[in-house]
């Protein structure tokens, strides 16, 4: 731990270092069909990368559909789940299409269903067609405040999916909001 560094950013940096070995995102697109593959234990460290992907997705001129491939996902945290939910809500709003999740792992599927994902995704156990060559997405590193905002937004999306999620994430969202308010009242460094 670095003196003066918040516990959240300290964990983020530790996860970032571990995440380079433990998880990654791959992407491919063919004829407007986009495939986002999550590999390994996907955690908050890949949140900024998923957020950047989400921004580009909303601006796509060639988009037809998206497949989120979880065939090699061994673990997934709530921030990642919230960002995946945002992908679904974005594609529904911008393109009037419901994305597909491929999830052969029963434990991962159970998590998806407990979050209410069957309402916003088509969930399949196996990939029906080959998606072509996948390339790794560049891992993004962001400031503590931007990461906090992404985590907060992701959990708000999860809370919007069902009552169980509202109860599950209420305290976390409140704590993150309190941190954000505290951050805005801290004195800023001045440039002379």
DODRENSE-531708 format. One record per residue (C-alpha): residue number from 1; residue in one letter; y, z, x. Coordinates in steps of 0.5 Angstrom, whole numbers, plus 500, padded with zeros to 3 digits. Each point is the difference from the previous one (the first is absolute). Example, Ala and Ser with C-alpha at 12.3 -4.5 7.8 and 13.67 -1.06 7.14 Angstrom:
BEGIN
{k->1; r->a; y->491; z->516; x->525}
{k->2; r->s; y->507; z->498; x->502}
This chain:
BEGIN
{k->1; r->x; y->500; z->500; x->500}
{k->2; r->x; y->507; z->498; x->502}
{k->3; r->x; y->505; z->506; x->500}
{k->4; r->x; y->505; z->498; x->494}
{k->5; r->x; y->496; z->495; x->497}
{k->6; r->x; y->498; z->501; x->493}
{k->7; r->x; y->492; z->501; x->498}
{k->8; r->x; y->500; z->494; x->496}
{k->9; r->x; y->503; z->495; x->506}
{k->10; r->x; y->495; z->504; x->505}
{k->11; r->x; y->494; z->498; x->496}
{k->12; r->x; y->502; z->493; x->499}
{k->13; r->x; y->501; z->499; x->507}
{k->14; r->x; y->493; z->503; x->501}
{k->15; r->x; y->497; z->496; x->495}
{k->16; r->x; y->504; z->494; x->502}
{k->17; r->x; y->496; z->501; x->507}
{k->18; r->x; y->493; z->501; x->497}
{k->19; r->x; y->502; z->494; x->495}
{k->20; r->x; y->500; z->495; x->505}
{k->21; r->x; y->493; z->501; x->501}
{k->22; r->x; y->497; z->503; x->493}
{k->23; r->x; y->503; z->495; x->495}
{k->24; r->x; y->504; z->493; x->500}
{k->25; r->x; y->502; z->495; x->495}
{k->26; r->x; y->498; z->493; x->500}
{k->27; r->x; y->503; z->494; x->496}
{k->28; r->x; y->499; z->493; x->498}
{k->29; r->x; y->502; z->495; x->495}
{k->30; r->x; y->498; z->494; x->497}
{k->31; r->x; y->502; z->495; x->494}
{k->32; r->x; y->505; z->506; x->498}
{k->33; r->x; y->494; z->505; x->500}
{k->34; r->x; y->502; z->506; x->504}
{k->35; r->x; y->494; z->505; x->503}
{k->36; r->x; y->502; z->507; x->503}
{k->37; r->x; y->494; z->503; x->503}
{k->38; r->x; y->501; z->507; x->502}
{k->39; r->x; y->495; z->502; x->506}
{k->40; r->x; y->498; z->508; x->502}
{k->41; r->x; y->503; z->506; x->497}
{k->42; r->x; y->507; z->497; x->498}
{k->43; r->x; y->505; z->506; x->500}
{k->44; r->x; y->508; z->501; x->499}
{k->45; r->x; y->500; z->496; x->507}
{k->46; r->x; y->499; z->494; x->497}
{k->47; r->x; y->505; z->501; x->494}
{k->48; r->x; y->506; z->497; x->504}
{k->49; r->x; y->496; z->493; x->501}
{k->50; r->x; y->498; z->500; x->493}
{k->51; r->x; y->507; z->501; x->497}
{k->52; r->x; y->502; z->494; x->505}
{k->53; r->x; y->494; z->496; x->497}
{k->54; r->x; y->502; z->502; x->493}
{k->55; r->x; y->508; z->498; x->501}
{k->56; r->x; y->497; z->493; x->502}
{k->57; r->x; y->495; z->500; x->495}
{k->58; r->x; y->506; z->501; x->494}
{k->59; r->x; y->504; z->494; x->504}
{k->60; r->x; y->494; z->495; x->500}
{k->61; r->x; y->501; z->493; x->498}
{k->62; r->x; y->493; z->498; x->500}
{k->63; r->x; y->496; z->506; x->497}
{k->64; r->x; y->495; z->499; x->495}
{k->65; r->x; y->495; z->506; x->501}
{k->66; r->x; y->498; z->506; x->505}
{k->67; r->x; y->494; z->503; x->502}
{k->68; r->x; y->500; z->507; x->503}
{k->69; r->x; y->493; z->500; x->504}
{k->70; r->x; y->498; z->507; x->501}
{k->71; r->x; y->493; z->498; x->502}
{k->72; r->x; y->501; z->504; x->507}
{k->73; r->x; y->504; z->505; x->498}
{k->74; r->x; y->497; z->507; x->502}
{k->75; r->x; y->506; z->504; x->497}
{k->76; r->x; y->507; z->500; x->496}
{k->77; r->x; y->505; z->505; x->499}
{k->78; r->x; y->505; z->501; x->494}
{k->79; r->x; y->506; z->496; x->504}
{k->80; r->x; y->496; z->494; x->501}
{k->81; r->x; y->497; z->500; x->493}
{k->82; r->x; y->507; z->501; x->497}
{k->83; r->x; y->502; z->494; x->504}
{k->84; r->x; y->494; z->496; x->497}
{k->85; r->x; y->503; z->502; x->493}
{k->86; r->x; y->507; z->497; x->502}
{k->87; r->x; y->496; z->493; x->502}
{k->88; r->x; y->497; z->500; x->493}
{k->89; r->x; y->506; z->502; x->497}
{k->90; r->x; y->504; z->495; x->504}
{k->91; r->x; y->495; z->494; x->499}
{k->92; r->x; y->500; z->502; x->492}
{k->93; r->x; y->508; z->500; x->500}
{k->94; r->x; y->501; z->494; x->504}
{k->95; r->x; y->495; z->495; x->499}
{k->96; r->x; y->496; z->503; x->494}
{k->97; r->x; y->493; z->501; x->503}
{k->98; r->x; y->496; z->505; x->501}
{k->99; r->x; y->497; z->501; x->507}
{k->100; r->x; y->493; z->501; x->502}
{k->101; r->x; y->497; z->506; x->504}
{k->102; r->x; y->493; z->499; x->504}
{k->103; r->x; y->497; z->507; x->501}
{k->104; r->x; y->493; z->500; x->501}
{k->105; r->x; y->500; z->507; x->502}
{k->106; r->x; y->499; z->505; x->494}
{k->107; r->x; y->504; z->506; x->503}
{k->108; r->x; y->506; z->495; x->501}
{k->109; r->x; y->499; z->497; x->493}
{k->110; r->x; y->499; z->507; x->497}
{k->111; r->x; y->507; z->502; x->504}
{k->112; r->x; y->503; z->493; x->497}
{k->113; r->x; y->498; z->502; x->493}
{k->114; r->x; y->502; z->507; x->500}
{k->115; r->x; y->507; z->498; x->502}
{k->116; r->x; y->500; z->495; x->494}
{k->117; r->x; y->499; z->493; x->504}
{k->118; r->x; y->496; z->497; x->495}
{k->119; r->x; y->506; z->500; x->495}
{k->120; r->x; y->504; z->496; x->505}
{k->121; r->x; y->495; z->496; x->504}
{k->122; r->x; y->493; z->496; x->499}
{k->123; r->x; y->495; z->504; x->504}
{k->124; r->x; y->494; z->496; x->503}
{k->125; r->x; y->494; z->503; x->504}
{k->126; r->x; y->500; z->493; x->505}
{k->127; r->x; y->504; z->495; x->502}
{k->128; r->x; y->498; z->493; x->496}
{k->129; r->x; y->503; z->495; x->505}
{k->130; r->x; y->501; z->500; x->507}
{k->131; r->x; y->508; z->501; x->502}
{k->132; r->x; y->500; z->496; x->506}
{k->133; r->x; y->503; z->503; x->507}
{k->134; r->x; y->504; z->506; x->500}
{k->135; r->x; y->505; z->502; x->504}
{k->136; r->x; y->502; z->507; x->502}
{k->137; r->x; y->507; z->503; x->497}
{k->138; r->x; y->505; z->503; x->505}
{k->139; r->x; y->500; z->507; x->500}
{k->140; r->x; y->507; z->503; x->498}
{k->141; r->x; y->503; z->506; x->502}
{k->142; r->x; y->506; z->503; x->496}
{k->143; r->x; y->505; z->506; x->500}
{k->144; r->x; y->498; z->506; x->497}
{k->145; r->x; y->505; z->500; x->494}
{k->146; r->x; y->497; z->493; x->499}
{k->147; r->x; y->493; z->502; x->500}
{k->148; r->x; y->501; z->506; x->496}
{k->149; r->x; y->504; z->495; x->495}
{k->150; r->x; y->493; z->496; x->500}
{k->151; r->x; y->496; z->506; x->499}
{k->152; r->x; y->504; z->502; x->494}
{k->153; r->x; y->500; z->493; x->497}
{k->154; r->x; y->493; z->499; x->501}
{k->155; r->x; y->498; z->507; x->496}
{k->156; r->x; y->505; z->499; x->495}
{k->157; r->x; y->496; z->493; x->498}
{k->158; r->x; y->494; z->504; x->500}
{k->159; r->x; y->503; z->506; x->496}
{k->160; r->x; y->502; z->494; x->495}
{k->161; r->x; y->493; z->498; x->499}
{k->162; r->x; y->497; z->506; x->496}
{k->163; r->x; y->501; z->507; x->498}
{k->164; r->x; y->495; z->502; x->505}
{k->165; r->x; y->504; z->497; x->506}
{k->166; r->x; y->506; z->503; x->498}
{k->167; r->x; y->497; z->507; x->500}
{k->168; r->x; y->496; z->498; x->507}
{k->169; r->x; y->507; z->498; x->504}
{k->170; r->x; y->505; z->504; x->496}
{k->171; r->x; y->501; z->505; x->506}
{k->172; r->x; y->500; z->495; x->505}
{k->173; r->x; y->505; z->496; x->497}
{k->174; r->x; y->504; z->506; x->499}
{k->175; r->x; y->500; z->502; x->507}
{k->176; r->x; y->501; z->493; x->503}
{k->177; r->x; y->506; z->500; x->495}
{k->178; r->x; y->503; z->507; x->503}
{k->179; r->x; y->499; z->497; x->507}
{k->180; r->x; y->504; z->494; x->498}
{k->181; r->x; y->506; z->504; x->497}
{k->182; r->x; y->500; z->505; x->506}
{k->183; r->x; y->500; z->494; x->505}
{k->184; r->x; y->506; z->497; x->497}
{k->185; r->x; y->504; z->507; x->500}
{k->186; r->x; y->498; z->501; x->508}
{k->187; r->x; y->506; z->498; x->505}
{k->188; r->x; y->500; z->493; x->503}
{k->189; r->x; y->501; z->498; x->507}
{k->190; r->x; y->507; z->497; x->501}
{k->191; r->x; y->502; z->494; x->504}
{k->192; r->x; y->506; z->501; x->504}
